[in-house]
Amino acid sequence: MLKIRRDFVDEIVAHARRDHPDEACGVIAGKEGSDEPERFIPMVNAARSPTFYEFDSGDLLKLYREMDARDEVPVVIYHSHTATEAYPSRTDIAYASEPEAHYVLVSTRDPETYEFRSYRIVDGVVTEEDVEVVEPSSKADTGSDGLHED
């Protein structure tokens, strides 16, 4: 089960709406050994595509170096689907390379609502998991670090 703060859900949905009709993508990092997302990091979709997302290789290298320096791992890897349901595509499954991460998909195909779902993807096997949305605590890091703002 993914336990995620409401402000992170709001940030993901806002990012997806901003980048629509292109897919949005990003990471929420957390401390090594923890399953709790703590730091929201929106990324740029280098593909600039409504049907595909790709992290910029330079930005991704910078992000992983930064996470290593902070003893963090990618707890959530998210992206949006702009015209289809929030379910991993064959391409999403093929590119899933973090077996410990929660893969979150948000669908913005309906301008009035959104679908928000989470999956584990390990060795090509997709397993949907429950999502528990919680209120942030007062000590939480509620903002992004601005690393990859549009």
Residue pairs with C-beta under 8 A, 6 or more apart in sequence:
1 129
1 130
1 131
1 132
2 76
2 102
2 104
2 118
2 129
2 130
2 131
2 132
3 35
3 36
3 132
3 134
4 28
4 37
4 76
4 104
4 118
4 131
4 132
4 133
4 134
5 37
5 133
5 134
5 135
5 136
5 140
6 133
6 134
6 135
6 136
7 136
7 140
7 142
8 28
8 37
8 40
8 76
9 116
9 133
11 40
11 42
11 144
12 24
12 26
12 40
12 78
12 104
12 106
12 116
13 106
13 108
13 114
13 116
15 24
15 26
15 42
15 80
16 23
16 24
16 80
16 106
16 108
16 114
17 108
18 24
18 150
19 45
19 80
19 150
20 80
20 82
20 108
21 50
21 82
21 83
22 45
22 47
22 48
22 49
22 50
22 82
23 45
23 47
23 49
23 50
23 51
23 52
23 53
23 79
23 80
23 81
23 82
24 42
24 45
24 53
24 78
24 79
24 80
25 43
25 45
25 53
25 54
25 55
25 77
25 78
25 79
25 80
26 40
26 41
26 42
26 43
26 77
26 78
26 79
26 148
27 41
27 43
27 63
27 74
27 76
27 77
27 78
28 37
28 38
28 39
28 40
28 41
28 74
28 75
28 76
28 78
29 37
29 38
29 39
29 41
29 67
29 70
29 72
29 73
29 74
29 75
30 36
30 37
30 38
30 39
30 72
30 73
30 75
31 38
31 71
31 72
31 73
32 71
32 72
32 73
34 75
35 75
36 75
37 75
37 76
37 102
38 72
38 75
38 140
38 141
39 72
39 141
39 144
39 145
40 143
40 144
41 63
41 144
41 145
41 147
41 148
42 144
42 148
42 149
42 150
43 55
43 56
43 59
43 60
43 63
43 148
44 55
44 56
44 59
44 148
44 150
45 53
45 54
45 55
45 79
46 54
46 55
46 56
46 57
46 59
47 53
47 54
50 82
50 83
51 82
51 83
52 91
53 79
53 80
55 63
59 147
59 148
62 147
63 147
63 148
66 72
66 147
67 73
67 74
73 100
73 101
74 98
74 101
75 101
75 102
76 101
76 102
76 103
76 104
76 118
77 96
77 98
77 101
77 102
77 103
77 104
78 103
78 104
78 105
78 106
79 92
79 104
79 105
79 106
80 105
80 106
80 107
80 108
81 87
81 89
81 105
81 106
81 107
81 108
81 109
82 107
82 108
82 109
83 109
84 107
84 109
85 107
85 109
85 115
86 105
86 106
86 107
86 115
86 116
86 117
87 105
87 117
87 126
88 96
88 103
88 105
88 119
88 121
88 126
92 103
92 105
92 121
93 121
93 124
93 126
94 124
96 103
96 121
96 122
99 120
99 121
99 122
99 123
102 118
102 119
102 120
102 129
103 118
103 119
103 120
103 121
104 116
104 117
104 118
104 119
105 115
105 116
105 117
105 118
105 119
106 114
106 115
106 116
106 117
107 114
107 115
108 114
116 131
117 128
117 131
118 128
118 129
118 130
118 131
119 126
119 127
119 128
119 129
120 126
120 127
120 129
121 127
136 142
